[in-house]
Amino acid sequence: MARPTGKQNYGRVVLVSCLALLAAGLVADFLWASSHRFSSIGMSLPSSVTTVIGQLPPNSNGKDTGKKKDKVRERKLSATFQDLAAPELKWEKMAAAPVPRLDGAAIQIRNFLYVFAGYGTIDIVHSHVDIYNFVDNTWGGRFDMPKEMAHSHLGMVTDGRYIYIVTGQYGPQCRGPTAKTFVLDTDTNTWSDFVPLPVPRYAPATQLWRGRLHVMGGSKENRHTPGLEHWSIGVKDGKAMEKEWRSEIPIPRGGPHRACVVVDDRLFVIGGQEGDFMAKPGSPIFKCSRRMEVVFSDVYMLDEEMKWKVMPSMPKPDSHFEFAWKVVNNSIVIVGGTTEKHPETKKMVLVGEIFQFNLNTMKWYVIGKLPYRVKTTLVGYWEGQLYFTSGQRDKGPDDPAPRKVMADMWRTKLILNP
Ligand SMILES: *[C@@H]1O[C@H](CO)[C@@H](O)[C@H](O)[C@H]1NC(C)=O
């Protein structure tokens, strides 16, 4: 008699504490590994939930109580339910970056990967550039960024020599973006000011296309509200050819954290999300607090008609890969990201796959599994090898929620579907 009652009580207590944790988790900043209090809450969540749903309490005699329905539910909502089947790849660990980095930016020029800015922790942002050399696989060449340049969520693109650095978030935690814009000449490592964007943007999609620097989407000043605006300005050799940005056709869907890629005279905008963490109202340190976000798989393309065309969607909703892509052999290769939040824990779910968008066939493929799930990682390609470094990885194979900010560099032989 006593046992079943105890069992029920146990279940109820766990369920109630789970709900309490869940509520706490919803308002908490559990993005950050540096926040021990909240990361430990985050840690306990998925296992408690699955304990309640599927497993017997520790004092049970192990007899099957016939909870078939609950077991089905557990399988469906296991922490890894969003992972897609993907080929295993052989990964080689290379020299780690000098600092761990989240929400930084990267640009590859020949055999050099320039890695910019980013958070080290939620309270510390980097204001320098590190350079990886694919020829001898070493890091070096550190130099400072201008003091006024944003530290994360930058728009960035290169013509092969000049790197345009547009707007982005200035400062740590969830401070807002600046409109300030710069150019780096990588031949001399010297910076110049550039025409500021009409308004500050957070993580806008940025590309060079037909002699113009294009900037679109991203979030507005509060980090959360999607911007639909699209501007361009004529550029040549690191200089503006016009005095002002001009308005272009708005993007069909706004928001930050997407890839913006030009291939064969067409501009693609891939994935992304609407909404993001915001500063807690009145917080003197602009403390990050979670807000609703919607991750999407949409792909849009702009060609000479200057009308957005809808392209085949990604294999799953994906965001947080703005510098985690490369174009190789007329395919766009995308590494990791984040997908829709877990429906029960509501926690962010990282992506552990590599995707290929083959522009010959206009088809998407899942072409490999990463050593761990990772968001806002930074990607390069050199002599058949795909490299990635930095970003925030998962808690482990069974828990796709974000945890540690990484410095590691990995590479694998890239195998594409023709
Ligand atoms: C790209 O194409 C070239 C030429 O066909 C081929 O040799 C190479 O293996 C391809 N690279 C990848 C990663 O598929």
PDBQT file of the ligand as one rigid body, heavy atoms in Angstrom, charges set to zero:
ROOT
HETATM    1  C1  LIG A 501      35.198  20.123 -56.617  1.00  0.00    +0.000 C 
HETATM    2  O1  LIG A 501      35.344  19.865 -57.993  1.00  0.00    +0.000 OA
HETATM    3  C2  LIG A 501      36.637  19.427 -58.407  1.00  0.00    +0.000 C 
HETATM    4  C3  LIG A 501      36.652  19.334 -59.909  1.00  0.00    +0.000 C 
HETATM    5  O2  LIG A 501      35.601  18.551 -60.389  1.00  0.00    +0.000 OA
HETATM    6  C4  LIG A 501      36.938  18.093 -57.719  1.00  0.00    +0.000 C 
HETATM    7  O3  LIG A 501      38.218  17.654 -58.062  1.00  0.00    +0.000 OA
HETATM    8  C5  LIG A 501      36.834  18.279 -56.203  1.00  0.00    +0.000 C 
HETATM    9  O4  LIG A 501      36.987  17.028 -55.552  1.00  0.00    +0.000 OA
HETATM   10  C6  LIG A 501      35.489  18.860 -55.804  1.00  0.00    +0.000 C 
HETATM   11  N1  LIG A 501      35.516  19.163 -54.395  1.00  0.00    +0.000 N 
HETATM   12  C7  LIG A 501      34.619  18.664 -53.553  1.00  0.00    +0.000 C 
HETATM   13  C8  LIG A 501      34.795  19.028 -52.119  1.00  0.00    +0.000 C 
HETATM   14  O5  LIG A 501      33.682  17.956 -53.853  1.00  0.00    +0.000 OA
ENDROOT
TORSDOF 0
